[in-house]
Amino acid sequence: MQPVDPVLLNILQQRLDVITEEMGLNMMRTARSPIFSEAHDFSCYITDAQGRLIAQRDGLPIHTGSGGFAVRAVLKEFAGDIHEGDLFILNDPYLASGNHLPDWTVINPIFLKGTLTAFSCNRAHQIDIGGNAPGTYNSLAREIFSEGIRIPPVKLWRQGNENRDLLKLLANNTRSPEVIEADLRAMIGSTIIGAGRLKDLSAEMDEATSYFPSLLDYAEKLMRSEIEKIPDGVYESEEFMNNDCFSDTPVRIKLSLTIRGSDIVADFRGSSPQIRAFKNSPYANTCAATFIAVSTIVDPYIPHNEGTYRMVEVRAEEGSIVNCTFPAPVTFCTVYPAHEIIQAVWKALAQAAPERVSAGWGKPSYPAMMPLPGKDFYVMYHWGGSSGGGAVCGRDGFDQLGQMVTLGGLILPNAELYEQAYPCRYLKQEFRQDAGGAGEYRGGSGVEYVVDVTEPAVYSLRGEGLRTKMAFGVAGGEDGREGSLWVEIAGRRRDLPQYDMAELPPCRMTILSPAGGGWGDALRRDPEKVRADVKDGLVSVAEANRAYGVVIDGETLEVNTAETERERKTRRKGSV
């Protein structure tokens, strides 16, 4: 077989990626829920006929990293019974290799010249899926049956004919059937767009889909060349969740990461057993989180198809927090323990190649809010209280960004729009002071978020980043600060637990979101950058001296260069 021109492969990969982007734009423009039209909590992707991920530029990597598992579940369930005009839907982590129940995945088989050639897919987080708690997140769930409707791989369409009964069944098992049906039709429409564009591409580039194996091989070759630059070795790390939702019992994610040449084995054996709450990770979700962690340390221009992951083997014991078994609840798995899985990989890699690795990110701790039963249904995520990102070699951490598992793909909301859509009034959303981990590159600060909620509401509390520091520093950088969450009711402060379902009257909510870790020795940070942080209110004059050894005049905010040099010299001598 003749080698394929890499320029042709690059062009084809870009064309496929653009198709997924167009799918996403159509989804945002046609979906009704702000979680899609504003926040982009969905992902569009394409696989080949074997269910191997080919293109995934649009969306969130925690979704798409396990997207191929879902398509392969359809191939297994409907072997020999997949026809043109069929359309599949699924969500179940045990029956359909999904990640968690709120993420419904629509899978559209694409036929070219009568042959199954690819799948056009959309995985999207629904505003509600039934279950005991409104808005999908039930921190009190002890089994998956309390989390909402379970969908094995089923046909939503059969050869172009809509299964209206199934659609009604799914929609009416939620608290907002009209919105869910509209959002589902937006998902379907996006996959139809993707299928049509792939057919157009195949007509333009003769037999474009025949190059899919070469695209996978090309990405694998590039990825292996990057992994080979990391020293061989066995690198061990641990990450923790500081609670199991019901108590302060720590939950451990243990990792032994082995690098041999261009192969990686991520062995999570020895991690805590699965817990009784909704922070258990199915195997597919653990793989997606591991793939995210590895993909961030290499050339970002490597194609993000499944060839990129071929050299990564993930081992996890059944019945553990990272490979749970039925009927463990899993709704929060795409955030926790996915966050800890990623950070465990980063901690391990920091021992081998710290210059490639991000410091830890602040763990988001904002609640979701829903109306009391009987009121018009909505779900408001207080994304304005999102956390700070970890620093990397060469750049400070983002002071606020969507969840780490989305790598910034989750879009933070416009405050004015949210004030129109929900019963709330924003009072403050500003960066925290002295919260980001100190380092040559400073961790992201996180925010102080204050909002008045004007109506009684039900809250799903999800405060993973409260109480303890968990955003680690790298190469001598300091950890980021933990977060806080409280409400004021009739002028009296009430601290809220990390996890619970709470019904509250109108209140003022304050979130101090967790901050990111720092990278490198803080005494190496440019004093002018420290001064700029002081002027911006991110660092106090006292913290500039304590953490960075920079002496700043409290009135003029000018750096005393001589005193700074003397202070840093003294500290370096003291550390020898």
Helices and strands as residue ranges (DSSP letters): H 6-30, H 34-37, E 42-48, E 53-55, H 61-64, H 67-77, E 87-90, E 103-112, E 115-125, G 144-146, E 154-158, E 161-162, H 164-171, H 177-204, G 208-211, H 212-227, E 233-241, E 251-260, E 263-267, H 283-295, G 306-309, E 312-315, H 338-350, G 354-356, E 368-371, E 380-381, G 383-385, G 404-406, H 415-421, E 424-431, E 447-453, E 457-462, E 484-489, E 492-495, E 499-504, E 507-512, G 522-524, H 527-535, H 541-548, H 561-575
